[in-house]
């Protein structure tokens, strides 16, 4: 049996790079996509390609044709590319909001739009979307990122139902904090410019800046262990052997606790107001 062909976006660093290395080390054929493919040159078992999900759909579709032609097929697509935009909602510009949703929502969906005709035509495929536990809560000065991940959550869980009849599986992975470069100021992390910050939000911005600085390099999640779990899930091996396919997978103990607490808080509030809410119904 020939090895699977993996397409991993945002693979020049962080979780994407770690997963690419793990899959390649296990004999899989890995296509690592990045806006800067030169960063991936020389890695054993990995073919680096340029793919910018922020470009128009027609350009992504053209790039996808070239990607499929490398091995004649793609079996596993891991949608991973993203970045963090900070700043309060009032301070951030419409352009910053557009860019955040373009990178974290519209771009990943366009990657799926470009690859799905191929997967539907062959009647199989595996889609992995890397979301975030941030989809489950709000955070002062981080709400653009959190909202983008929440939007992505609903879109891809809906997509999963739509593509299931074509024997295409989807899993939404929502990691907690992993020790990658995602929060490095010179990496995939964007701050509102100091000259547009509003003085009334100075304390909120100070706390957020300190929090992100504190998180960077101290995250609980181990990228290697986390991506080994993703590999096992895709291949139904290791820790995933004998388990049913997960449509949704929190990754990291902090993600498990955060999502459980968010669900409980929501249910508690619904229950508190259930008697009042029900009074808006027509009475039979």
N, C-alpha and C positions, 0 to 999 in steps of 0.2 A: 504494500500500500504506500503510495507516494505521500510525502509530507504535506501538511496544509500550507497555504499561502496566506500570510498575515499582512494586512495594511494597517500601520499604526501612525496616526497623525500626532503632531507635536512631539516628535520622537527625538529631537536633538538634545533634550535634557529631561530631568525629572522622572516621573513615573513612566512616561512613554519610552524613554531611552532604556530604563531598567527592564521594562517588559520586552522590548526588542532584543536585548541581550539574552534574557532568559529563554525566550522562544527560539532564538538562533542556536543557543547552546544545546538545545534539545533536538536539533536536527530539522526544525521548521524552516521554511523559506520566508524570510522577513523583508518586507518593503517598508522602509522607515521614511516617512514623509515629514518635510520641514520646509520652512521658508529659507532656511540656510543649510542645505544638504551637505555642504562642504564640512560641516562640523561632524558628520557621520562617516566620512571617508576612512577606509582602512579597517573598519570594524568587521571581524570575521562573521560570515554568514548573513550579512545585512546589506541590502541594496538600498542606497540612499536616493531619494527622488525629491524634486521640488514640488510642493503643493501648498498654495496659499488659499486657505478657505475664506479669506476676506475678499477675494477677487470675485467678479461676477460669475454667476452659475455657468455661463457658456464656457468660460475659461477653466473652471473646475471640471466640467464635463470633458473638455479636450484633454486635460491632464490625466483624467481618469482612464481614458482610452489608452493612453501610453502606458499607464500603470498596469492595466489589465494585460497588455501585450507582453509585458516582461516575462510572465510565466504562462500566459494564456488564460489565466483565471485569478480570482481572489476568493478566498474562503472565509476569512475572518477580518472584520473591520473594527478597529478600536479607535473611537472618536475621543481624542484626549486633549487636543490643543485648547488652551484657555489662558486668561490672565486676570489679575485682580485690579480693579479701579477703586480707589478710596475717595472719600470726601462726602459731605452731607448732600442730600438730594438738592437742596437749594443752591449750594455752591457749585456743584458739578454742572458743566455746560451740556446743552443738547447734543453737541458733537461727542463729548465723552460718553454720554449715555448710549448714543447710537453705536459708537465703537465697541463699548462693552457688550452690548447685545449682538452686534455683528460677529464678534470673535467667539462669544460663548453660547450663542443660540442660533443665529441665522447661518453662520458658517458651518457648524456641525450638521445642521439639517440639510444644507446644500451638498455636503459630502455624501450623505445618504441618498439624496435625490440623484446624484451622479452615479452611484454604484448599484442602486437597486435594480435598474433594468437588467444588468448583468446577472445579479443574484436570482431575480425572478425567472430569467430565461433558462437558468440551469436547475432551478427548483430547489435550491439550498443555500444556506449561508448563516453566518453568526455575526451579530452586531453587538458590540460592547460600547456603551456610552459612559464616559467618566464624568459624573456629576460632582456633587459635593454635599456634605451634611449641611452646608450653609443654606441649602434650599428650604430648610425646616425652621429657620429663625431669622429675626431681624437683628441688625447690628449697627449702632451709630457709626456713620462714616464708612460703612461697608455695604449699604443696601443696594447699590447698583449690581455688585457682584452677586449678592444673595438672591436678588430678584431674577437675575439672568439664569442662575442655576435652578431656581424654582420654575421658571418658564420652560427651561430645557427638560426638567423632570416630567411635566405634563405632556409636552410634545412627544417625547420619545416613548413614554408609556402608552400613549395613543397609537404611535407608529407601530409598536410591538403587536398590538391587536390587528392592525391593518395588514401586516406582512406575514402573520402567522399562517394563513392559508397557503402560502407559497413555500412552506417548510423553511422559513427564515426565523431564526431565534434571536431574541434581543434580551440583554441584561443591562439594567441601569445600576452602575456601581457608584455609591456615594461615599467617598472616603472622608475620614476626619483629617486632622492635621498630620501630614507626612513630612519627614525631614528631607525636603527637596529645596530647589532654588525658587519656588513659586513666590515666596515673600521677600526675596532679595530685592532691595531698592533698584539695582541695576539690571534686574532680570525681568520676570513677567509681572511686574508690580508697578502700578502707576498712581501717583499722588496728584491731588489738585495742586495747582501752582500756588505758591505762597501769596502772590499778589492778588489772587481772586478769592482767597479765603476771607470769610466774614468774621469780624471780631466777636460777634455774639456766640459763634460756635468754637471759639478758641479752646475752651476746656474740653469739649467733645473731641476736637481734632487732636489735642495733646494726648488724651487718653488712648485714642485709637492708634496714633503714631507709636506710642510707647508699647501698646499691646502687640502690634505687628512686629516691632523690633524685638520684643521679648519672645514672641513665638518663633521667629526665624532662628533656626539652628537648635531649637529645643523641642521640636515637635515630637509627639509620642510615637508616631507611626514609622515603621522601618520599611523603606521603599522596596527592598529586596524581598522581604517576607510578604508584603502586600501584593507585589506583582507575581510572586510564585503562586499565591492563592488564585489570582485571576487566570494564570496559565492552567492551573488545575481545574478551574471551573469550565473553561473553554474546552479542555480535552477530557473532561470527566475522569480525571486521574487524581492521585494524591489525596488531599483532604476532601476533594469533591467526589471521589469514587463512590458509586452506589447511591448518590444523592440525586433528587429531582433537580431539574434545571431551575435556577433562581431568576425570576423576572426582575428582582430587585435585591441588591446586596449591599448593605452597609459595610464599610471596610475600616476597621480600627475600633477599639473599645470606646474611644471618645465619640465616634459616630453612632455606635449602638446606643450609648447612654443619651446622647443629645436627641436623637430621633425618638426614642422611647419617651423622654420627658416632654418633647414637643407634642407628640400625639396625646399624651395624658392631659396636658394643659388644655389642648383644644377640646377634647372630650368633656373635661370638667366644665369648661365655659359653655359648651353647647347644652349640657345638662342643666346648668344653672338657669338658663334662659329658655329652656324647652317649653315650659308652660305658657310663657308670654308669646313666644314665636308661633306656637300652635293656634293662638287666638286669631291669626290672620287668615285662616282657612274659611272657605264657604262651609256653612253648616247644612248638612243633608236633611 
